Amino acid sequence: MKKYINKIFSGVVLTSALILSSCGSDYLNVSPSESVETDQVYETTTGLRSALNGIAKEMTTQQYYYGSPFVGESGIIRLYENLPSQNYNYNYYASGWSPLHNQTFHLRGTSIYDSYAWAYYYQLIVSANAIINHADDAEGTEDDKKFVKASALAFRAFAYEKLIHYYCYRWQDSNNGASRGLPLRLDESTNEIAASTLAETYQQIYKDLDESISLFGSTKSNRNASEVWIPNVNVAHAVYARAALTKQDYSKALEQAKLAREGFELMSRSDYQQGFCDPTSEWIFGSYGSTAENNWYWAFGTQGACNGYYATTQPTGAGTIGHELIERIPDNDVRKQIFITEDKVFPEFSEKLTLAKEKLAEARKSGSADSAALKALIADSTKWAATINAGVNQTYGIIGMGSGEAYDKAWESADSVIKAHNVKGKSAAYQSEYYYLDGQMKFWVNDQPGVGYVPFIRSSEMYLIEAEANYFLGNEAAAKSALEALNVVRNPEYTCNKTGKELFNEIKDYREVELWGEGFAWSDYKRWNIPVVRHSFAQGGNAHTAVAVTVTPESGNKWTWVVPNGEVDYNSLIKNQE
């Protein structure tokens, strides 16, 4: 452990030194080209505030030891959440990325994919510990001391809460928290340390957040309104709500989610279509993303934005949403309007297909149709599906990839849809002219190749936590009320009259659509203990055949990455799950 943690700690010191000696900016808030000794950082609250910025910087920094894709939180979002989830496709590279999509690396303790999240989040923890342990003795006002300590405690809780997702069993698989949790490193020592239980790990997260919230409540200092990359009291409440939800502590999750969203109004339908690359009214926590902090070809938006480098110059697209999911969302919902869906590209045929599917489902449910009638309805559905499929490549989902009138018409229709949805002031989407069915126009960049802010926590997530918590508490009316409070802003005609399992599925669908691509779906399915089921185009979905698989809740070590060999080899006190 000592050698392993020393590697992390030395990297933190180097990062801090680089931050404090770089050119000045509003983000770093330090003097230009001014080198500061590491020890001096912790002597004043001004230095500690710069150290907070340093943690935020670590969350957007490319980790060169690991290689190109490992860029702080953006790397986590892409590699650990989006790719292995059910409803995020990146079909052009699906064959190569299939081990991540299909969760076959979880037992490979020597893999960089296994160790990255561990090293990254412990890097944040080491940095937070230094601030927490020096804040009380730093030179500065009591208000400033309280603020930097409260913010660092929130950072530490955020990191531990995320580590639980990847390296610990689900709460329902933990024997009420008795299974292995995490090594709780709370100071700057590098000695070996045993893992606490999962229950003890949650207890520490709760303790950190209780102290953080108390300190925030007793200080007049705060972050500037634009500093979404620095935790404030809302961030602490939001992390608390997340931790409680994952622990199935639903009353606590409900309480904290309501507090977290105070002062963060839901964005309008218009704002929802402005690109998710600049903070809006509902961004509680996010990255820093100005042109001064360009991560170049592995920034979130480089591959993940519809006008990023890849979508502009390559045939890759920028990710597609699961076809079956998005087809369950009404066409007038603003969240569906930012995807290149059948109803836009094939409006006439899509309407006929939808009607045919509805008639078929109704006949099957009622049992009133005879076999001949059912065959006729199936044939009708198949006909219209085939008409749509004629314009879409059935391996990758590229619209108009082929020759013939059907392909040409499909491409022209998609081209018109995309041009109609371009965002004012930003470069055009998909300039490569490779368009994918169900492709996204949610994420944009402000500059090439991938410059933009990235949301980590939004107030909409808190409404969804309230809906889920109320559902599992048996308060279905309150669950529907929370869901409607969010969804009516996205679709003014939305109402919810579902109950029981259908209500849970409604909450699940809208959570996936609302937070799509932001790094939630894999952890959500793990928490819900449900399988990932992807279907190919031939099966009615839109996943590449290499990833059109079912991943059961028991697969991949119960969806749990093993503790990396780099940790186990140098820390004799920690073991993987028995």
N, C-alpha and C positions, 0 to 999 in steps of 0.2 A: 504493500500500500504506500509506503514512504516514497519509493522511487516513482510510483505512478502519480501520486498526488504532488510530488515535487515537480514533475513535468508540467502538470496543470498550473501549479502556483507560479513557476518561472514564466510560463506563457502569459499569465495574468499581469505579472510585473512588467513584462516586455510590452504588452498591449497598453498598459497605463502610461508607460514612458513614452511610447509613440504618440499616444493621444495628447499628452501634455506638452509635446514638443512640435506638434504639427502646426500648420497655418491656422490662424484663428478663424472662428466662424460662430454664428449664433448658437449652433449645436454644441460646440465644445466649450464656448464661453471662457477661453483662456487667451493669453497674450500671444501674438504671432511669433513663431519661431523661437519660443522660449522653453528651454529645457529645465525641468524641475526634478530634483532628486525624489526617488520613490518615497522615502521616509517622510519628506516634507508634505506629501499629499495629505497625510492623515493628521497633520498638526493643527489645521484650521478647518472651519466649516466650509470655507471657500474651496479648499482643496478636496474636501469630502464631497462637495457638490459636483466638482469635476470628476471625482471617482464614480459618482452615480451615472454621469454621462458616459464614463468608461464602460460600465456594465451595459448600458444601452448600445454602445458601440460594438461590444462583443456579440450582441444579439443580431448584428447585421454584418459581421466580419467573416470573410472567407477563411476557413481553417485550412491553411496550406499543408499541414501535416497529413490531412485526410484527402485533399484533392478538390477538384473544381466544384462538385455539387454541394459541398458541405459549407453552407453560408448561414450559420447561426439559425435563427428561428425560421427563416425561409427554407433552409434545408430540411428542418424537421417537418414543416408543413407539407413539403413536396414528397419526401422519401418515406416518412413514417406515418403520414395521415392520408394524403390524397391518393397516392399510387396504390396502396393496399386496400383502399375502400371500395365499396360496391359501385358507386355512381360517379367515379372520376376516371375517364378514359383518356389515354394518350396513345392512340392506336399506331401511329407511325413508328414509335419505338417500343411497342408493346412486347414484341418477341424478346428483345434485349433486356427489358426491365421486368420480365415475367417473374423472376424469383422474388422481387419486391412486391409486385402485384399479388402474387399467390402465397406469400408469407412462408417461403421455404428457407430463409436464412436465420430463423430465430434461435436455432441451436448451434450456430457457428460462432463460438466464442472468439475466434481469431479474425473474424471479418470486421472490416472497418465500418460496415453498416450496423453491426452489433454494438461496436464500442463508441460510435460517434455521439449519440444522444447522451450516453453516460458521461463522456469527457466534457462535452459542451455544457451540460447543466451543472456539473460539479465546478466547472470554470466560473459560472455565474455565482455559485454558492461561495466559492473561495473569495471572490471579489466582494460579495455582500458581507461576508464574515469580517473582512478587514474594516469595513465601514462601521458595522455594528459594534465591534470591539474597541474602536477608537473614538467613536462619536462623543461619548460622555466627557472625555478628557481634552477634546479639541478646543482651540481658541475660537470663540465666536459667541453669538447670543444663544440663550437657552432655546428660543424658538427655532433657530436654525439647526441646533443640535438635535432637537426632537424630530424635525422634518427629515433630515438626512438619515437618521436611524430608522424612522418609520418607513421610509421609502426602501431602504436596504432590506428591512425585514420582509416587506412585501415581495421584493425581488427573490429573496431566499425561499419564501413559501411558494412562489410561482414555480421555481425550479424544482423543488421537491415534489410538488403536486404533479408536474409533468413527468418526472422520473417514475412515479408510481404507475402511470399509464403504460409505460414500455417495459419495466423491469419487475413488476409485481403482479401477482394473480389478481383477478377480479375480487371484489369484496365478497361476493357470494361464494367464491371458491377458497376463501381464506380461513375458514373455521373461525368466523367472527373476529378476524384480525390477527389470528395466531400464526399465520404463515410469515415467511421472511418478508421484511420490509427493506429499508435502506440503511446504509451507514450514515448516521446523523452527525455530520461534521459541522460543529457549531463554533469552532475557534480556528486559529491559524496554525495549529499543530499539524504534523505530517506523520504521526505515529499510526500503527495499525489500529483498526477499530472494527468491532463486530457490527453486523447488521442488526438493527432494531426490528421488532415485529412490525407488521403492517399497521396494527392498531397504534403502536407507539409512534410510528412515522406520522400518521394522521394527527395524533395528539400534539406532536411538535409543530406541525403546520398550523393547527388551530391556535396553539400558544403564540406562535410568531404573529399571526394575524390579529389576535386579540391585543397583543402589545402594540402592534403597528397602528391599529385603529384607535387605541387609547392615546398614543402619542400624537397622531394626526389631530385628534379632538382637542388636544391641550396646547396646540401651537398656532400662532398666527401666520407662520410661514406656509407657503404653498408653491406649487409649480405654476409657471405662467400658463395661461389658458391654451396656448399653442403647443406646449411641451408634452405631447401625448406619449412620448417615450420615457417619461419619468413617472413612476407610480405615485398616485395620490390616494386619498381615503377610498374613493370609488373603486380603484384597482384592487385595494385590499379586500373590500367587500366582495368584489367579483371573483377573485381567486378563492375566497372563502366559500362562496356559493358553488363554484366548480368542485372544490374538494369535498364539500358536504354531499353534493349530488353523486359523485363517484363512490362515496362511502355509504350511500343509501341513507344518509341522515337528512331526510326530506324536509323536516320542519326547519332545520338550520339552513338548508339550501334556499328554501322559500323566503325566510327572513332576510338572508344576506343578498339575495338577488334583487329584492325590492329596494334595499338601501343602495346597492351598487348603481342602479340606473337613475337615481335622483339627480336631476339637473342635466341629463343627457337625453334630449328629446329624439324620438325616431325621425329619421330623415324622410323627406317628402318623396313621392314617386319620381319627381324630376331629379332630385339629388341622387336617388338610387341608380340612375342611369348615367352618372357623370364619371364613372371609371374606377372607383375604389382605389385611387392612387393619391388622394389628398384627404386629410381628416375632414369629417363632417360632424354634425351636431351629436351623433350617437357614438363616436369613437371614444371609448374610455381609455384604451391603451393601444399603442401601435409603434411601429418603427419610425426612425427618422429617415427621410427619403429625398432630400434635396439633391441637386446636381453636384453639390460639394462632396457627397458621399456615394460615389458611383461604384457599384460592385461589378460593373462591366458584364461579362458574358455569363455570370451565374447569379445575377440579381434575380429576385422573384419574378419581375416582369419580363425578363429576357426570354424565358420560355413560357411563362404563365400569363402573359398579356396579349390581347388580340391585336395590338399594334406594337408589340415588342419585337426584338430583333428576329426571332425565329419566325413568327407569323408574317413578318415583313419580307424576309429574304429566303425562307426555306419552305418546304412542302409539309411541315410538321403540324400546322395548326397551333392551337394554344390550349388544348384540352376540351373534352366534350362531356356533357352531363349524361347520366344514364337515361336511355330513351324511355324506358318504362316509367321511371320516376317523373320525368318532366311532362310526359303525356297525361299524368294524373292531375296536373295543375291546370286550372282554367286559363284560357287564352288571354283574358284581360288582366291577369295578375302581372304586375310590373316585373316580377322576378322571372316569369316565363318569357317576357318580351325581350330580355337580353340574351336569349339563346336562339340559334338558327334552327328553328323547329319546323316540323312538317306543316303546321297550319300556316306558316308564312311562305315557305318555299313551294308547297303544293296545296294552296288553299282549297281548291275545288275537290281534289281527290282526298285530301285529309278529312274534310267534312263528311264525305261519303263513307270513308273508312271508319271514322268515329261512330257514325250512326249505325253502320253494320255491326260493329263490335258491341255497341250497346244493346241492339236487338238480340244478338247472339247470347250475351251474358244474361239478359232478362229471360230468354227462353230456357236457358240451362238452369237458372235459379228457380223458376216457377215449375219446371218439369212438364209444362203444358204442350210443348211442341213434339210432334212425332219425329221419327228418324229422318223422314224425307224432308221435313221442314228444317230440321237442324242441318242437314247436308246442304240445303239451299243457302241458309244463312252463313255457314262456313265458307261455301264457295264464293258468296258475295264479299265477305271479308278478305278472302285470299286474293280475289281479283283486284280490289283496290289497293291492297298492300303490294301486290306485284307491280301495279302501275307506278307506285311511288318508288319501289325498289329499282325500277328500270332506269331511274335517273341518278342512282347512288351506288358507288362501288361497294360491294358486299364484303370486302375484307377490311378496309380501313374506314369506310364511311365518307369518302371524299365525294362531294356533289359534283356531277358532270365529268367524272373521271372515266372516260370511255368515248366511243364514237357513236354518232347517231342523233336523231332528233330529240329523243327523250333526254339524253345527257345534255345537249346544248340548251334546251329549254330550262332544265333544272339549274344549270350553272347561271344562266341569265337571271332567273328568278332569285337565286341566292345572292347574286351580285347586287341586285336592286335592294334587297333586304338589308344587306350590310351597309351599303352607302346611305340608306335612310337612317341608320342608327349611329353614324359617325358622331363623335363628341366634339363640340365646338372647342377650338383651341388646341386640339391634340392631333397628331398625325393619324392618317386614315388606318382603319383596321384591315388586316389580311391583304396587304399590298402584294404578297406573293401570288394572290389569286387562287390559292388552294383553300376551298371552303368545305367544312365538315358538317354533316348533319348533326344537329344538337350541339354544334360548336358554341363557345361562349363569347359574349361581348360584355362580360361583367368587369374583367380586370383590364386596365389600360396603363400606359406609362406616360409620363410627362416629357421624357427625353430618351433618346437611344443610348445604349441598347436596352436598358431596363430600369430607368430611373423612376422612382415613385415611392410613396409611403405604403406600408403594408399594415392592415388592421390585425390586431391580436385579440382585442375584446371590444365588442359593441353592445350597446344597451339592448338591441334586439335579442341577443343571446340570453339576456337576463329574463325577458318575457318568456322565452322558451323553457328556461329552467323552472320558472314559476309554473308553467303549464305542466311540465313533466312531474315536478314535485307534488303538485296538487293531485295529479292523476294517481300517483302511487300512494298518496295519503287517503285516497278514496273520496276526494272533493272534486267530483267531475264537473260540477257547475263552475267552480272557481278555475278549473283547468281550461274549460271552454272559454271562460271570460278572458283569461290571460292570452290564449291563442287568438281570440277575436280582436283583442286590443292591438296586437301586432298586425294581423293579417288584413284588417280593414284598412290600414294605412297603405298596404300594398295592392289591395283589391277592394274598392269601396263596396262591392256587392257581396263580400264574404260573410257567411254565417256558418255556424257549426251546430249541428243537431245530432252528432254521433255520440255513441255511448260504448262503454266496455272496450273490447279489443279494437273495435273500429276507431274509437277515439284515440287510443294509443297510436295506431297506425297513422292517423291524421297528424298528431303531434310529431311523430317520427318523420313523415314526409315533409312537413313544412320546416322542421329543423334542418333537414338535409338541403332543401332548396334555398332557404334563407342564408345558410352559412356555407354553401357549396364553395369548395376551393380554398377555404380559409383555415383548414387544418383541424377538423373536428370529427369527420365521419368514421374513421377507423376506430378511434377511442369510443365513439358513441356506440358502435356495434359491439365492441368488446364489453362495454358497461351493460348493454341490453342483453348480452349473452345470446345473440342471434347470428346466424351464418351470413357470410358474404356470398351472394349468388349472382353471378354475371352471365348474361346470355349473349350469344353471338347474333349476328344479323339474321341468320337462318332460324334462330330460336326466338326471334321477336325483340331482341335487344340491340345493342350497338357496340359490343365489345369485340375486340380482335379475338380470333379463336385461341390464341396462345394464353389468353387470360380469362376465357369464358369457362370458368370453373366454379365449384362450390367450395368454400373454406368454412368448415364447421367450427363451432366454438371450442372444440377440443383440439383442433389442429394447431400446429406450430407452438407446442408447449403452452396450450391454452392462451394463445396470442401473447405470449410473454417472452421477450428477449432474455437470453441468459446473461448473467453478469459477465462482462468481458474478461477474457483470459489475462489481459493486461492488469486488471484489478485483482483477480483471484491469485495470480502468480506472486504478487508482492504484498498480499494481505492474507495471511494464513487464517485470520479470524472470520473470513466471509466465505460462504458456500452458496451454491445455487440451490434452487428448490429441490427437496428430496423427492 
